[in-house]
């Protein structure tokens, strides 16, 4: 099984920080200007993941200048229902309701052989993550998106709900390439798994167990993005991941739960994110 095969599909059919005070310039961007309702995504609980990210190359600064103090924005895909769940096709959410979850952003140097090098900066914040919208009867009438919500703007049904979160990091000088990752704790995985809680015994389950990181193959879909193509994928076939699920890895990746390269089998499916920084 390829790594791509285990990604949670953004079921579809046509029928949401920290901030910096200085002016910020996008130096890496593979995020569409207008988000679709959902993306393909990687689930932390379902895929035994505790940390996930990718290697990015930054837009070159002007001669004699450096990029510093980056603000990283990542797209998450929330499958969490306030009541009910996707499987039972009875998801119900009061519009605007959210759950809270600490999420850690980290930046690393790229080590020899594309390994994870020395840390550059890391920080965390409690984010308010939207629950996905309630189930729509329009979607329940369609076999492959039963239990989905209906995006009126796109005229499509989805199971997940795309949302952006951002975090600013203090970095005096960014390297040319870096590894950026995201980490949070689910019931069974993470640096400190949340363990059994009352929400585990409810129909909707614990919301963080239904939270994913969006991934995408950058292509024509990003033509409308501000400064499309900003930055590069230095290693587009590989992601960086800490997981005990061997299907996410290929040689020479090691599925031992340690954060590192997956091996070259991800077919450009990189985290959907933007990095903006101040020039200094």
N, C-alpha and C positions, 0 to 999 in steps of 0.2 A: 504494500500500500504506500503511495506517495504521501509526503507530508501534506500536500494540498488537499488530498482526499478527506482528511479529518477535520478540515475547517468547517465551521458552522456556516451553511449557506444563508445568504440574505434572501430567503424565499420571496419570489416576486412574480407578479403577473399583471399585465395591463388590464384592468377593469376600472453638549452642551459641552480665582487664581491669583496666581501671583502675577505681579506686573512690574515692569521697570520704568523709571522716570524718564530716561533718555529716549530720544527718537530711535525706533527699532526698524531695521531693514530685514526683509525676508532673505535668509541665506540658504535655506533648504525648504522646499515646498512640494508635496505631492498630494495636497488636499484640494478638492474642487471648491470653487468660490461658493457655490450653493450645494449643501450636502444633500445627497439622496436620502430617502427615508431610512435606509439601512445599508450595511456592507456585509460581505463575507467577513468572518471574524474568528478569532481564536479564543475559546473559553478556557479560563484558568482552572475552574473546578473540574469540568468534564475531561480536560486533557492533562490533568495532573501538573499544572504549570504554576510556578511561583514568581517567575520573572521573564520578561519578553521584550525584545527590541530589535534594532537593526543598525547596520553601519551606514553612515551618511557622509557625503563629501560636501563641504560648504562652498558657497560662492566666494571667489577670491576678493579680499578687501582691496582698497586703493593702495598703491605703492606707499610704503612707510606706515601703513595703518594696520590695525588688528581688529578682529571681532571679539567682543567681550559681553559679559552679562546676558546670556541668551535667555529667551522666553520660549519654552517648548510647549506646543499645543498638540495633543493627540486626540484622535477620534475614537470614542468607545461605542460599543453596540450593546444596548441594554435590552435583555430579554426578560427582565424581572417584572412581574405583575404585582400590583398592590394586593389584589385578591385573585384567587384562581391561578391557572397556569396555562402555558401554551399547549401542552400535551392534552389537557382536558378541554381545550378550546373554549375556556370560560374566563379568560383574563379580563379583569375589571380594574380600572384605575381612575381615580378622580383627577381630572386634568390639572397638571402642574405639580402634583405630589412627587416627592423625591425621598431617597434614602441617603444616609451619610456613610462614607467609607474613606479611611485614610489610604492614599496612594502615593507611592514614592517614585520620584523621577531621578534618574542617575545618568551621568555622562562619564565615559571611560576613554582613555587612549586606546588606539588599536595596537596590539602587541604583535610580536613576530608570528608570521603565518596566519594572520587575521585572528589571532587569539585576543582575549579580553585583557587589555593592559591595565596600567595603574588608573585608579579612579581620579577624575578631575573635579567633580562636584556631585552632590546628592542632597535631596531634601524631600520632605513630604508635607502633605496638607490633607485635612479632612474636606473632601469634596461632596457636594450635594448632587447626586446622580438621579436623573429622571427615571421613573418607572416607564415602561413602554405603554402606549395607549391601549384602551380597551378593545376587545375583539369586535370586529364588524361583521354583520350578516352578509355583506357583499363578499367578504373574504371566505366566510364559512360555506358559501355556495361554490367555492372553487377547491378542487381536491387538494392541490399541492400547497395551498396557503390557508387551509382551515385553521382557525385559531388566530389568524393574523389581524392586523389593524389596517385601516384604509387610509392611504395618503391622498387627500383630495387634489393637491397640487400636481402630483405625478400621475394620478389615476392608477395607482398600483397598491398591491397588498404586501405587507412585510410582517415578519415575526419579530425582528429586532428593531431597535430605535437608535439611530445615530445621534451622538451628542459630543461636543467638544469640551475638553478641560485643558487648562493652561497652568504652567508653573514657571516662575522666574528663578534662575540660578546665578549665584555670584561666581563669575569666572573671569580672571583678569585678561586671559588670552586663550582663544579657542585654537586647537590644532587644525590642520587642513582636513583631516578625516577624524571622525569620532564614532563611538558606539553609544547610542541612546537607548535607555530601557525604562520599563514601567513595571512596578511590582505592587501587589496587594494580597491580603490574606483572604482565603476562602475557608469553608468549613474544614477542609482536609489538607490544604496546601498553602504554601507561603512561608515566610520566615517564622511566623508565629500563627499556625492555623487557629481559626476561631473556635474550633471544636464544637461539641454539641451545645446548641442553644434552643430556646423554645421555638424559634422560627423553623428549625429543622423538622419539627413534627407537624407543621401546618401544610395545607394544600399548596400554597404559593412558595413554600420553602424560604430560605434565606436569600435576600436579593443579591448579595455579592456572589452567590453561586451561579447566578444567571447573567453575570457581567462579562463582556468580552472586549478584546482590543480589535478594532477594525483593521483589515488588511486589503491591499488592492494592487493590481498590476498597473503601474502608471502608463498611460497611453492617451489616446485622443480624448478620453473623458475629461482630462485635466486641461484641455485647451482654454477653458474659460477661467482657469485659476489665475490669480494675480501673479505676474512673473512666472508663467508656466515653465517647468523644467529647471527652476532654480535649484542649484545643487545637483548632486549626482548620487547614484547607488554605486559605491566602489565595489561592492560584492553582491550583485542583485540576486544571485541564486541561493543565498544563504541568509538566515536570520540568526539571532542570538537568543538563547532560551535556556531556562532552568526547568527541567521536567523529568519525571520518571517514566514517561510514556514513550516507548522506543519507536513508535510509528512517526514521531516528529523528527527523527534523526536519520541521517544516512552517513556512511563512512566519509570522513573520519570522526563525525560527531559522536559523543559519548552520552547516552541517556542515563546519567548517574545523579541527576538533580543539581549539578553544579552549573552555574551560568557560563555559557560558552557557545561557540559556533555550532550550528545544526548539521553542517555538511551541505554540499551544493545540490540541494534537491527541492528548493522552495519556489523555483520558477518565477522570480521577481515579485512574489507576494510579500510585500513589505508593509510594516505598520504605516497607517495613514497619519501623517504628522507634518507639522510646519515648525521650523526653527527661525526665529527672528533675533537679531542681536544689535547691540550698539557698536558704533565704530569708534575706535580710540587710537 
